Amino acid sequence: MKKIEAIIQPFKLDEVKQALVALGIDGMTISEVRGHGRQKGHKETYRGQEYTVDLLPKVKLELLVPDRRLEEILNTLTTAARTGKIGDGKIFVFEVAEAIRIRNGDRGDAAI
């Protein structure tokens, strides 16, 4: 099993969710986060004062997937989240040793 963590633009969330649901992925955790990468934020003006906004709003998706579906899901996620502009986000993939469904004790792929 793999855990996918994707940091994406907030306005792409619905498109990404729809693309994943179309693949049959219905379990995911979504969090609102803040951060920056190479773009380093941007400057804004408020009441005549200029200031730097360096922690930008993003959305973090977390999902567990079987190894056999990893590439398909990564391709779909990348395509749905891409705008082609700086700040589109990142995807991280981690190895998962075990998953257990608390309700009934299912383990491994059955728990996903």
C-alpha positions, -999 to +999 in steps of 0.1 A: +000+000+000+010+036-006+000+068+011-003+098-013-001+133+001-009+160-024-006+197-018-028+215-043-044+249-051-077+253-032-097+261-064-086+228-079-101+207-051-135+200-067-119+190-100-094+167-082-121+151-060-143+144-091-115+128-110-106+106-080-142+096-074-145+087-112-116+062-106-135+047-076-114+064-049-139+075-023-118+076+008-096+106+013-087+131+040-087+168+031-071+196+052-067+233+047-030+242+050-007+272+044+028+272+030+050+282+001+075+266-022+097+283-047+071+311-054+079+326-019+045+342-017+036+376-031+032+413-022-001+429-014-012+464-005-035+471+024-044+507+034-014+520+015+010+497+032+028+470+012+034+437+029+045+402+019+021+373+021+045+343+023+022+316+036-003+309+009-035+289+014-033+254+000-053+221+003-037+188+014-052+155+003-042+123+019-052+089+005-042+053+008-041+032-024-032-003-034+002-006-050-013-018-083-033+014-088-006+039-078+004+051-113-031+054-125-041+075-095-009+097-096-015+104-133-052+114-127-043+135-097-015+153-115-037+160-146-066+173-125-045+195-103-023+211-130-028+247-141+007+250-157+016+279-134+040+282-105+024+271-072+004+241-086+017+220-057+035+188-050+027+151-045+045+128-021+043+090-020+050+069+011+052+032+018+025+020+043+033-010+063-002-017+076-037-003+076-064-015+100-101-006+099-111+001+135-148-008+131-143-045+121-105-052+122-100-055+084-063-053+075-043-043+044-060-036+011-094-046+027-091-017+051-086+009+024 
